[in-house]
Amino acid sequence: MSQLKSKQTLLLTLFVLLSACQSPSDDTPTLESDIERVIQQTLDNMVFVEGGSFIMGDFGKLERNSDGSQFLAHWSSDKDDDFLHKVTLDSFSINKYEVTWEEFDTFSRATNRPIFKAGKWFHLPEVPAYMPNWYEAKAYCDWLAEQSGLAFDMPTEAQWEYAARSRGLNVPFATNDGLIDFNGSNIKGGSDSQKHPVRGDYYPPNPLGLHHMSGNIDEYVKDWYLEDYYQHSPEINPQGPKTGVKKTVRGGSNASSSRFNMTIRRHAVEPDKADYVGLRCVINNPAPIHQ
């Protein structure tokens, strides 16, 4: 009997030791703590954008003819952004950074989605994530709304341009001065496909404090795409066409030339396909979340 008790005691001791080895310590991150951290850092990085009116589209620049007369030259060679139109937006907040792999992977784990690893870019925590497709991008912003109780959503095309242009300034690029320094002090473009960590001090933000709205990675917006939408879009808080085949994408990437990184440029992708497009979310609340 004593031998049996000794064996039982030994087995119990081994079980306790093994359990201690397998149990996470207080310092080991859990999914719950990762979710809390992602929500908090997202809220901390929201930038309030006061609403107002602006002229949306390719505002152009004044050039001179050989005889000295002036004419308005378009920044963009595209035609879908030529129709200038007034837009009036309510105030909102927008994330100063693009969604990172760390943030999107946490969302995937929290919602029992597979970790999306595709393409040629590094899957590093602070590098901007490219979404599996538009629907998953929308699901991410909806998840932020569910977790925080705030009105998170994807930005509309009008909200995106208004913020990129620092509340509608006539600037072709979302850089510190609205232009591109070809020495590389405020944007990276050309042939570099490497995406920079979103919080790195590589380039200064635009005057609103928003990073990489030109360069780094293209970004989804909420709207369906229609080439002639600017010719009949409503003035107040436009939401884009009611239906469509493709979703609008704004911004540019490090692999693009400067003309593709302009604040006014529009292009589109099929919503159910991965196309190396990133995301930043907005909160549709007329008051700042940071008081």
Phi, psi and omega in degrees: 000318179297323179293321179298316178297322179296318179295319179296318178297318180295316180296320179296319179297316179297319180298316179297317180295315179295320179297321180295322180291325185273338182284139178292143176283172180297336182271353181281124180297141175249167178301320180297318180290326176296318178299313180300318181294316180297316179297316183293317181290330175295314179296320180297333186258015176279135180249126180284133179240109180294133181294170181166190181246148175206167177263112185270143178118186183284097183286344174072185179215148181282128175238167180244138171284171180296335179272004178094348179288154183259152174214157181268113180262137179287144171289319186260148175271355179282161181256342186285350179248010185285329188281104180286137182208148181281137177231136176238125185241145168288161177294152179202172174241147181223147181290133181290342182238157171287152178298133183264169175298321179303315182289315182290324177295323177297316175301316181298316179295319183292334183249016176059037174265152174293147176291122185277113178229102180213161176088190191255353184271156182293137178266078183247150189306316187264002178278143180299135180279141169259132191286148174302325175187178182297321183296323177288327174297316178297320180297326179296312179296323177296324178295319176301320178296317180296318183287326187261339186076012180252164187277060176291146175196175170286149175290146169287166178300320180293317177299316182299311183293319179301317180288318180298325179269020176050060181066042168088016176296151178278073180237133183282340181228148182271057180252184182296330180240008178083358179236181177247130171268111185287357170278355173089024182273342182227000175195150174248126179218190178095243188247007182275109181272355180290130178269135182274147172307138189293331184261009178286153180271050182284313182221148180289156178282176172285172185302337176282348182095018183262133183260142168061033172280345161243126180092175180075287180205144174299158184227135174291148164236176189284331193288145161293154181261135172217128188301320183259019184301323182298340182283344181215020179286146180290157181283318189271117175044059181298140183248003182088174178300154181289329179220169178179183179254327181235160176257145181286142177234139181234168179087206181200191182220169178292341179272358184260154172285170187300324184296337179273355182257010184286152181292342185260348188287137177243141165209179191213154178222158176291134190290342184258012181239144175284129184220032178056050180242137181259201189197149159221146185256163176238163168243118181274080180223127184289352180245150177297145176277343176255115181261000000 
